[in-house]
Amino acid sequence: MIVVGFFQPYLIIEFTVTSHKFSHTPYFKDYNERKPIHNRIKELEDQGLGYRRIHKVLIDEGWKIGKTPSCVHTMIKKRELRDEFLNQEVKCELDGVKVVVLRG
């Protein structure tokens, strides 16, 4: 640092970070025990099946799932919201750089 008399120069950097990772949300909760069923639902959904047919296939395969097809529909909606939230873009912006001389 260069000191000139009673004045000292300071470098001020203004930096803005916009991210969803600073927010407290249940989407960061660990749900590893449910990942296999979510992956199977995604596979069946990619095959073009609706939530009612997916529910029937899951019951036939012996998965632990609710009694009504609407539980599969709810799982699909929640997965889509979670994926949308977790895949947000993180923005980092340099707003400005200044040199300010202040009295020390």
N, CA, C and O atoms as a GROMACS GRO file, in nm:
protein
  416
    1MET      N    1   0.086  -0.117   0.000
    1MET     CA    2   0.000   0.000   0.000
    1MET      C    3   0.090   0.123   0.000
    1MET      O    4   0.188   0.129   0.074
    2ILE      N    5   0.057   0.217  -0.080
    2ILE     CA    6   0.132   0.343  -0.089
    2ILE      C    7   0.065   0.443   0.004
    2ILE      O    8  -0.055   0.469  -0.007
    3VAL      N    9   0.143   0.498   0.093
    3VAL     CA   10   0.090   0.598   0.186
    3VAL      C   11   0.153   0.732   0.151
    3VAL      O   12   0.276   0.745   0.149
    4VAL      N   13   0.071   0.831   0.124
    4VAL     CA   14   0.117   0.965   0.090
    4VAL      C   15   0.063   1.059   0.196
    4VAL      O   16  -0.053   1.101   0.190
    5GLY      N   17   0.145   1.094   0.293
    5GLY     CA   18   0.100   1.182   0.400
    5GLY      C   19  -0.011   1.116   0.480
    5GLY      O   20   0.003   1.003   0.526
    6PHE      N   21  -0.121   1.187   0.496
    6PHE     CA   22  -0.236   1.136   0.572
    6PHE      C   23  -0.338   1.066   0.483
    6PHE      O   24  -0.439   1.015   0.532
    7PHE      N   25  -0.313   1.062   0.352
    7PHE     CA   26  -0.409   1.004   0.259
    7PHE      C   27  -0.365   0.865   0.215
    7PHE      O   28  -0.248   0.842   0.189
    8GLN      N   29  -0.461   0.773   0.208
    8GLN     CA   30  -0.433   0.637   0.165
    8GLN      C   31  -0.526   0.599   0.050
    8GLN      O   32  -0.647   0.621   0.060
    9PRO      N   33  -0.471   0.542  -0.058
    9PRO     CA   34  -0.558   0.498  -0.167
    9PRO      C   35  -0.617   0.360  -0.137
    9PRO      O   36  -0.548   0.272  -0.084
   10TYR      N   37  -0.744   0.341  -0.170
   10TYR     CA   38  -0.812   0.213  -0.154
   10TYR      C   39  -0.871   0.171  -0.288
   10TYR      O   40  -0.926   0.252  -0.362
   11LEU      N   41  -0.858   0.043  -0.317
   11LEU     CA   42  -0.919  -0.014  -0.438
   11LEU      C   43  -1.053  -0.072  -0.396
   11LEU      O   44  -1.058  -0.161  -0.311
   12ILE      N   45  -1.162  -0.024  -0.455
   12ILE     CA   46  -1.297  -0.071  -0.424
   12ILE      C   47  -1.351  -0.146  -0.545
   12ILE      O   48  -1.359  -0.092  -0.656
   13ILE      N   49  -1.388  -0.272  -0.522
   13ILE     CA   50  -1.444  -0.357  -0.628
   13ILE      C   51  -1.587  -0.389  -0.591
   13ILE      O   52  -1.613  -0.443  -0.483
   14GLU      N   53  -1.681  -0.356  -0.680
   14GLU     CA   54  -1.823  -0.386  -0.657
   14GLU      C   55  -1.859  -0.508  -0.740
   14GLU      O   56  -1.848  -0.508  -0.863
   15PHE      N   57  -1.901  -0.612  -0.671
   15PHE     CA   58  -1.928  -0.742  -0.734
   15PHE      C   59  -2.063  -0.791  -0.687
   15PHE      O   60  -2.090  -0.792  -0.567
   16THR      N   61  -2.150  -0.833  -0.780
   16THR     CA   62  -2.283  -0.880  -0.746
   16THR      C   63  -2.298  -1.026  -0.785
   16THR      O   64  -2.268  -1.065  -0.898
   17VAL      N   65  -2.343  -1.108  -0.690
   17VAL     CA   66  -2.370  -1.249  -0.716
   17VAL      C   67  -2.518  -1.272  -0.692
   17VAL      O   68  -2.569  -1.244  -0.584
   18THR      N   69  -2.587  -1.324  -0.794
   18THR     CA   70  -2.728  -1.358  -0.783
   18THR      C   71  -2.739  -1.510  -0.796
   18THR      O   72  -2.707  -1.566  -0.901
   19SER      N   73  -2.784  -1.574  -0.689
   19SER     CA   74  -2.788  -1.720  -0.689
   19SER      C   75  -2.903  -1.770  -0.602
   19SER      O   76  -2.942  -1.706  -0.505
   20HIS      N   77  -2.954  -1.886  -0.639
   20HIS     CA   78  -3.056  -1.952  -0.558
   20HIS      C   79  -2.992  -2.030  -0.444
   20HIS      O   80  -3.063  -2.076  -0.354
   21LYS      N   81  -2.862  -2.045  -0.445
   21LYS     CA   82  -2.794  -2.128  -0.346
   21LYS      C   83  -2.786  -2.063  -0.208
   21LYS      O   84  -2.751  -2.129  -0.111
   22PHE      N   85  -2.818  -1.934  -0.199
   22PHE     CA   86  -2.817  -1.864  -0.072
   22PHE      C   87  -2.952  -1.874  -0.001
   22PHE      O   88  -2.965  -1.832   0.114
   23SER      N   89  -3.049  -1.930  -0.067
   23SER     CA   90  -3.184  -1.936  -0.012
   23SER      C   91  -3.204  -2.066   0.066
   23SER      O   92  -3.152  -2.171   0.028
   24HIS      N   93  -3.279  -2.057   0.175
   24HIS     CA   94  -3.312  -2.176   0.253
   24HIS      C   95  -3.436  -2.240   0.189
   24HIS      O   96  -3.542  -2.179   0.184
   25THR      N   97  -3.420  -2.361   0.140
   25THR     CA   98  -3.529  -2.426   0.069
   25THR      C   99  -3.526  -2.576   0.095
   25THR      O  100  -3.418  -2.632   0.114
   26PRO      N  101  -3.640  -2.642   0.095
   26PRO     CA  102  -3.640  -2.788   0.112
   26PRO      C  103  -3.588  -2.862  -0.011
   26PRO      O  104  -3.569  -2.984  -0.006
   27TYR      N  105  -3.565  -2.791  -0.122
   27TYR     CA  106  -3.515  -2.858  -0.242
   27TYR      C  107  -3.372  -2.908  -0.224
   27TYR      O  108  -3.327  -2.994  -0.299
   28PHE      N  109  -3.299  -2.856  -0.125
   28PHE     CA  110  -3.164  -2.902  -0.099
   28PHE      C  111  -3.163  -3.026  -0.009
   28PHE      O  112  -3.057  -3.083   0.018
   29LYS      N  113  -3.280  -3.067   0.036
   29LYS     CA  114  -3.292  -3.184   0.123
   29LYS      C  115  -3.249  -3.310   0.046
   29LYS      O  116  -3.274  -3.323  -0.073
   30ASP      N  117  -3.183  -3.400   0.117
   30ASP     CA  118  -3.136  -3.523   0.056
   30ASP      C  119  -3.253  -3.621   0.041
   30ASP      O  120  -3.318  -3.657   0.140
   31TYR      N  121  -3.279  -3.664  -0.079
   31TYR     CA  122  -3.390  -3.757  -0.103
   31TYR      C  123  -3.340  -3.881  -0.178
   31TYR      O  124  -3.407  -3.931  -0.268
   32ASN      N  125  -3.222  -3.930  -0.141
   32ASN     CA  126  -3.160  -4.043  -0.210
   32ASN      C  127  -3.243  -4.170  -0.204
   32ASN      O  128  -3.240  -4.251  -0.297
   33GLU      N  129  -3.319  -4.189  -0.095
   33GLU     CA  130  -3.399  -4.312  -0.084
   33GLU      C  131  -3.513  -4.314  -0.185
   33GLU      O  132  -3.565  -4.421  -0.216
   34ARG      N  133  -3.554  -4.196  -0.238
   34ARG     CA  134  -3.664  -4.191  -0.334
   34ARG      C  135  -3.615  -4.175  -0.478
   34ARG      O  136  -3.696  -4.177  -0.571
   35LYS      N  137  -3.485  -4.161  -0.497
   35LYS     CA  138  -3.433  -4.141  -0.633
   35LYS      C  139  -3.468  -4.256  -0.729
   35LYS      O  140  -3.505  -4.229  -0.843
   36PRO      N  141  -3.458  -4.382  -0.687
   36PRO     CA  142  -3.491  -4.490  -0.782
   36PRO      C  143  -3.634  -4.479  -0.837
   36PRO      O  144  -3.656  -4.499  -0.956
   37ILE      N  145  -3.731  -4.449  -0.751
   37ILE     CA  146  -3.869  -4.439  -0.800
   37ILE      C  147  -3.887  -4.315  -0.888
   37ILE      O  148  -3.962  -4.318  -0.985
   38HIS      N  149  -3.817  -4.206  -0.854
   38HIS     CA  150  -3.825  -4.086  -0.938
   38HIS      C  151  -3.764  -4.113  -1.075
   38HIS      O  152  -3.816  -4.068  -1.177
   39ASN      N  153  -3.653  -4.187  -1.077
   39ASN     CA  154  -3.590  -4.220  -1.205
   39ASN      C  155  -3.682  -4.311  -1.288
   39ASN      O  156  -3.692  -4.294  -1.410
   40ARG      N  157  -3.748  -4.406  -1.223
   40ARG     CA  158  -3.840  -4.496  -1.295
   40ARG      C  159  -3.959  -4.418  -1.351
   40ARG      O  160  -4.003  -4.442  -1.463
   41ILE      N  161  -4.011  -4.325  -1.271
   41ILE     CA  162  -4.123  -4.242  -1.319
   41ILE      C  163  -4.079  -4.160  -1.439
   41ILE      O  164  -4.154  -4.146  -1.535
   42LYS      N  165  -3.957  -4.106  -1.434
   42LYS     CA  166  -3.905  -4.026  -1.546
   42LYS      C  167  -3.891  -4.112  -1.671
   42LYS      O  168  -3.925  -4.068  -1.781
   43GLU      N  169  -3.841  -4.236  -1.656
   43GLU     CA  170  -3.829  -4.327  -1.770
   43GLU      C  171  -3.966  -4.353  -1.834
   43GLU      O  172  -3.980  -4.346  -1.956
   44LEU      N  173  -4.065  -4.384  -1.749
   44LEU     CA  174  -4.199  -4.414  -1.801
   44LEU      C  175  -4.261  -4.290  -1.864
   44LEU      O  176  -4.333  -4.300  -1.964
   45GLU      N  177  -4.234  -4.173  -1.806
   45GLU     CA  178  -4.286  -4.048  -1.862
   45GLU      C  179  -4.223  -4.020  -1.999
   45GLU      O  180  -4.289  -3.971  -2.090
   46ASP      N  181  -4.094  -4.052  -2.012
   46ASP     CA  182  -4.025  -4.033  -2.140
   46ASP      C  183  -4.078  -4.128  -2.248
   46ASP      O  184  -4.068  -4.100  -2.367
   47GLN      N  185  -4.135  -4.241  -2.205
   47GLN     CA  186  -4.196  -4.335  -2.300
   47GLN      C  187  -4.334  -4.287  -2.345
   47GLN      O  188  -4.396  -4.349  -2.432
   48GLY      N  189  -4.382  -4.178  -2.287
   48GLY     CA  190  -4.510  -4.122  -2.329
   48GLY      C  191  -4.629  -4.166  -2.245
   48GLY      O  192  -4.744  -4.142  -2.283
   49LEU      N  193  -4.604  -4.230  -2.132
   49LEU     CA  194  -4.715  -4.275  -2.048
   49LEU      C  195  -4.766  -4.161  -1.961
   49LEU      O  196  -4.689  -4.074  -1.920
   50GLY      N  197  -4.895  -4.160  -1.934
   50GLY     CA  198  -4.956  -4.063  -1.844
   50GLY      C  199  -4.941  -4.108  -1.700
   50GLY      O  200  -4.899  -4.221  -1.674
   51TYR      N  201  -4.976  -4.021  -1.608
   51TYR     CA  202  -4.954  -4.054  -1.467
   51TYR      C  203  -5.040  -4.171  -1.420
   51TYR      O  204  -5.000  -4.245  -1.330
   52ARG      N  205  -5.158  -4.189  -1.478
   52ARG     CA  206  -5.242  -4.303  -1.439
   52ARG      C  207  -5.179  -4.436  -1.482
   52ARG      O  208  -5.178  -4.533  -1.406
   53ARG      N  209  -5.129  -4.439  -1.603
   53ARG     CA  210  -5.064  -4.561  -1.652
   53ARG      C  211  -4.934  -4.587  -1.576
   53ARG      O  212  -4.900  -4.702  -1.547
   54ILE      N  213  -4.860  -4.479  -1.545
   54ILE     CA  214  -4.736  -4.492  -1.468
   54ILE      C  215  -4.767  -4.554  -1.332
   54ILE      O  216  -4.694  -4.641  -1.285
   55HIS      N  217  -4.875  -4.508  -1.268
   55HIS     CA  218  -4.913  -4.562  -1.138
   55HIS      C  219  -4.941  -4.712  -1.148
   55HIS      O  220  -4.900  -4.789  -1.062
   56LYS      N  221  -5.011  -4.751  -1.252
   56LYS     CA  222  -5.042  -4.892  -1.270
   56LYS      C  223  -4.915  -4.975  -1.289
   56LYS      O  224  -4.902  -5.083  -1.232
   57VAL      N  225  -4.822  -4.925  -1.369
   57VAL     CA  226  -4.696  -4.997  -1.393
   57VAL      C  227  -4.616  -5.008  -1.263
   57VAL      O  228  -4.560  -5.114  -1.235
   58LEU      N  229  -4.611  -4.902  -1.186
   58LEU     CA  230  -4.536  -4.904  -1.060
   58LEU      C  231  -4.597  -5.004  -0.960
   58LEU      O  232  -4.524  -5.075  -0.891
   59ILE      N  233  -4.728  -5.008  -0.954
   59ILE     CA  234  -4.796  -5.104  -0.865
   59ILE      C  235  -4.764  -5.246  -0.910
   59ILE      O  236  -4.734  -5.333  -0.827
   60ASP      N  237  -4.769  -5.271  -1.042
   60ASP     CA  238  -4.739  -5.405  -1.095
   60ASP      C  239  -4.594  -5.445  -1.069
   60ASP      O  240  -4.565  -5.563  -1.051
   61GLU      N  241  -4.504  -5.348  -1.068
   61GLU     CA  242  -4.362  -5.377  -1.044
   61GLU      C  243  -4.330  -5.387  -0.894
   61GLU      O  244  -4.218  -5.425  -0.858
   62GLY      N  245  -4.425  -5.353  -0.808
   62GLY     CA  246  -4.406  -5.370  -0.664
   62GLY      C  247  -4.343  -5.252  -0.592
   62GLY      O  248  -4.290  -5.269  -0.482
   63TRP      N  249  -4.347  -5.134  -0.651
   63TRP     CA  250  -4.292  -5.015  -0.585
   63TRP      C  251  -4.383  -4.972  -0.471
   63TRP      O  252  -4.504  -4.994  -0.475
   64LYS      N  253  -4.324  -4.910  -0.368
   64LYS     CA  254  -4.403  -4.852  -0.259
   64LYS      C  255  -4.454  -4.717  -0.308
   64LYS      O  256  -4.376  -4.623  -0.325
   65ILE      N  257  -4.582  -4.709  -0.331
   65ILE     CA  258  -4.644  -4.588  -0.388
   65ILE      C  259  -4.783  -4.577  -0.328
   65ILE      O  260  -4.839  -4.675  -0.280
   66GLY      N  261  -4.838  -4.457  -0.331
   66GLY     CA  262  -4.972  -4.435  -0.278
   66GLY      C  263  -5.079  -4.514  -0.353
   66GLY      O  264  -5.052  -4.573  -0.457
   67LYS      N  265  -5.198  -4.513  -0.299
   67LYS     CA  266  -5.308  -4.592  -0.355
   67LYS      C  267  -5.370  -4.531  -0.479
   67LYS      O  268  -5.429  -4.603  -0.561
   68THR      N  269  -5.359  -4.399  -0.495
   68THR     CA  270  -5.425  -4.334  -0.608
   68THR      C  271  -5.323  -4.283  -0.708
   68THR      O  272  -5.210  -4.252  -0.671
   69PRO      N  273  -5.361  -4.275  -0.835
   69PRO     CA  274  -5.271  -4.224  -0.937
   69PRO      C  275  -5.231  -4.078  -0.917
   69PRO      O  276  -5.129  -4.033  -0.970
   70SER      N  277  -5.311  -4.005  -0.842
   70SER     CA  278  -5.278  -3.863  -0.823
   70SER      C  279  -5.147  -3.844  -0.747
   70SER      O  280  -5.084  -3.739  -0.759
   71CYS      N  281  -5.104  -3.944  -0.669
   71CYS     CA  282  -4.976  -3.931  -0.599
   71CYS      C  283  -4.861  -3.928  -0.700
   71CYS      O  284  -4.761  -3.859  -0.676
   72VAL      N  285  -4.873  -4.001  -0.810
   72VAL     CA  286  -4.770  -3.997  -0.915
   72VAL      C  287  -4.770  -3.860  -0.982
   72VAL      O  288  -4.664  -3.804  -1.011
   73HIS      N  289  -4.889  -3.807  -1.006
   73HIS     CA  290  -4.900  -3.674  -1.067
   73HIS      C  291  -4.835  -3.569  -0.977
   73HIS      O  292  -4.765  -3.480  -1.026
   74THR      N  293  -4.858  -3.579  -0.847
   74THR     CA  294  -4.797  -3.487  -0.752
   74THR      C  295  -4.645  -3.502  -0.751
   74THR      O  296  -4.573  -3.402  -0.744
   75MET      N  297  -4.596  -3.624  -0.758
   75MET     CA  298  -4.451  -3.648  -0.760
   75MET      C  299  -4.389  -3.587  -0.885
   75MET      O  300  -4.280  -3.530  -0.879
   76ILE      N  301  -4.457  -3.598  -0.998
   76ILE     CA  302  -4.407  -3.540  -1.123
   76ILE      C  303  -4.401  -3.388  -1.113
   76ILE      O  304  -4.301  -3.328  -1.152
   77LYS      N  305  -4.507  -3.326  -1.060
   77LYS     CA  306  -4.509  -3.180  -1.046
   77LYS      C  307  -4.398  -3.132  -0.953
   77LYS      O  308  -4.330  -3.034  -0.983
   78LYS      N  309  -4.380  -3.201  -0.841
   78LYS     CA  310  -4.277  -3.162  -0.745
   78LYS      C  311  -4.137  -3.178  -0.804
   78LYS      O  312  -4.050  -3.094  -0.782
   79ARG      N  313  -4.116  -3.286  -0.881
   79ARG     CA  314  -3.986  -3.306  -0.944
   79ARG      C  315  -3.955  -3.196  -1.045
   79ARG      O  316  -3.843  -3.147  -1.052
   80GLU      N  317  -4.057  -3.158  -1.122
   80GLU     CA  318  -4.037  -3.052  -1.221
   80GLU      C  319  -4.004  -2.918  -1.153
   80GLU      O  320  -3.918  -2.845  -1.200
   81LEU      N  321  -4.074  -2.887  -1.043
   81LEU     CA  322  -4.044  -2.764  -0.970
   81LEU      C  323  -3.904  -2.766  -0.910
   81LEU      O  324  -3.831  -2.667  -0.914
   82ARG      N  325  -3.866  -2.881  -0.853
   82ARG     CA  326  -3.733  -2.894  -0.795
   82ARG      C  327  -3.626  -2.878  -0.902
   82ARG      O  328  -3.527  -2.807  -0.881
   83ASP      N  329  -3.644  -2.945  -1.017
   83ASP     CA  330  -3.546  -2.934  -1.125
   83ASP      C  331  -3.535  -2.792  -1.176
   83ASP      O  332  -3.425  -2.743  -1.204
   84GLU      N  333  -3.649  -2.724  -1.190
   84GLU     CA  334  -3.648  -2.586  -1.236
   84GLU      C  335  -3.574  -2.496  -1.137
   84GLU      O  336  -3.497  -2.409  -1.177
   85PHE      N  337  -3.597  -2.517  -1.007
   85PHE     CA  338  -3.532  -2.435  -0.905
   85PHE      C  339  -3.383  -2.462  -0.899
   85PHE      O  340  -3.303  -2.368  -0.893
   86LEU      N  341  -3.344  -2.588  -0.899
   86LEU     CA  342  -3.204  -2.624  -0.882
   86LEU      C  343  -3.120  -2.598  -1.007
   86LEU      O  344  -2.997  -2.593  -0.997
   87ASN      N  345  -3.182  -2.582  -1.122
   87ASN     CA  346  -3.106  -2.559  -1.245
   87ASN      C  347  -3.107  -2.413  -1.288
   87ASN      O  348  -3.085  -2.382  -1.405
   88GLN      N  349  -3.132  -2.324  -1.193
   88GLN     CA  350  -3.129  -2.181  -1.224
   88GLN      C  351  -2.986  -2.137  -1.253
   88GLN      O  352  -2.890  -2.197  -1.205
   89GLU      N  353  -2.976  -2.033  -1.331
   89GLU     CA  354  -2.846  -1.978  -1.366
   89GLU      C  355  -2.793  -1.893  -1.250
   89GLU      O  356  -2.868  -1.815  -1.190
   90VAL      N  357  -2.665  -1.910  -1.219
   90VAL     CA  358  -2.600  -1.827  -1.119
   90VAL      C  359  -2.533  -1.711  -1.193
   90VAL      O  360  -2.454  -1.733  -1.285
   91LYS      N  361  -2.566  -1.589  -1.154
   91LYS     CA  362  -2.514  -1.471  -1.223
   91LYS      C  363  -2.409  -1.402  -1.137
   91LYS      O  364  -2.433  -1.373  -1.020
   92CYS      N  365  -2.293  -1.377  -1.195
   92CYS     CA  366  -2.186  -1.303  -1.128
   92CYS      C  367  -2.156  -1.181  -1.216
   92CYS      O  368  -2.123  -1.196  -1.334
   93GLU      N  369  -2.167  -1.063  -1.159
   93GLU     CA  370  -2.147  -0.941  -1.236
   93GLU      C  371  -2.047  -0.850  -1.165
   93GLU      O  372  -2.056  -0.829  -1.044
   94LEU      N  373  -1.955  -0.797  -1.241
   94LEU     CA  374  -1.862  -0.697  -1.190
   94LEU      C  375  -1.924  -0.561  -1.219
   94LEU      O  376  -1.935  -0.519  -1.334
   95ASP      N  377  -1.965  -0.493  -1.113
   95ASP     CA  378  -2.036  -0.366  -1.129
   95ASP      C  379  -1.943  -0.247  -1.145
   95ASP      O  380  -1.977  -0.151  -1.214
   96GLY      N  381  -1.828  -0.252  -1.082
   96GLY     CA  382  -1.737  -0.139  -1.096
   96GLY      C  383  -1.612  -0.157  -1.017
   96GLY      O  384  -1.608  -0.232  -0.920
   97VAL      N  385  -1.508  -0.085  -1.060
   97VAL     CA  386  -1.380  -0.083  -0.991
   97VAL      C  387  -1.343   0.064  -0.974
   97VAL      O  388  -1.343   0.140  -1.071
   98LYS      N  389  -1.311   0.104  -0.850
   98LYS     CA  390  -1.277   0.243  -0.823
   98LYS      C  391  -1.151   0.249  -0.736
   98LYS      O  392  -1.122   0.158  -0.659
   99VAL      N  393  -1.080   0.357  -0.751
   99VAL     CA  394  -0.970   0.389  -0.661
   99VAL      C  395  -1.013   0.513  -0.585
   99VAL      O  396  -1.040   0.617  -0.645
  100VAL      N  397  -1.020   0.502  -0.453
  100VAL     CA  398  -1.065   0.610  -0.369
  100VAL      C  399  -0.952   0.647  -0.273
  100VAL      O  400  -0.891   0.559  -0.211
  101VAL      N  401  -0.926   0.773  -0.260
  101VAL     CA  402  -0.823   0.819  -0.167
  101VAL      C  403  -0.894   0.876  -0.045
  101VAL      O  404  -0.971   0.972  -0.056
  102LEU      N  405  -0.867   0.816   0.071
  102LEU     CA  406  -0.932   0.857   0.194
  102LEU      C  407  -0.827   0.907   0.292
  102LEU      O  408  -0.710   0.869   0.287
  103ARG      N  409  -0.871   0.991   0.378
  103ARG     CA  410  -0.782   1.044   0.480
  103ARG      C  411  -0.764   0.939   0.589
  103ARG      O  412  -0.863   0.886   0.639
  104GLY      N  413  -0.642   0.909   0.625
  104GLY     CA  414  -0.611   0.802   0.718
  104GLY      C  415  -0.603   0.841   0.861
  104GLY      O  416  -0.577   0.756   0.946
   0.00000   0.00000   0.00000
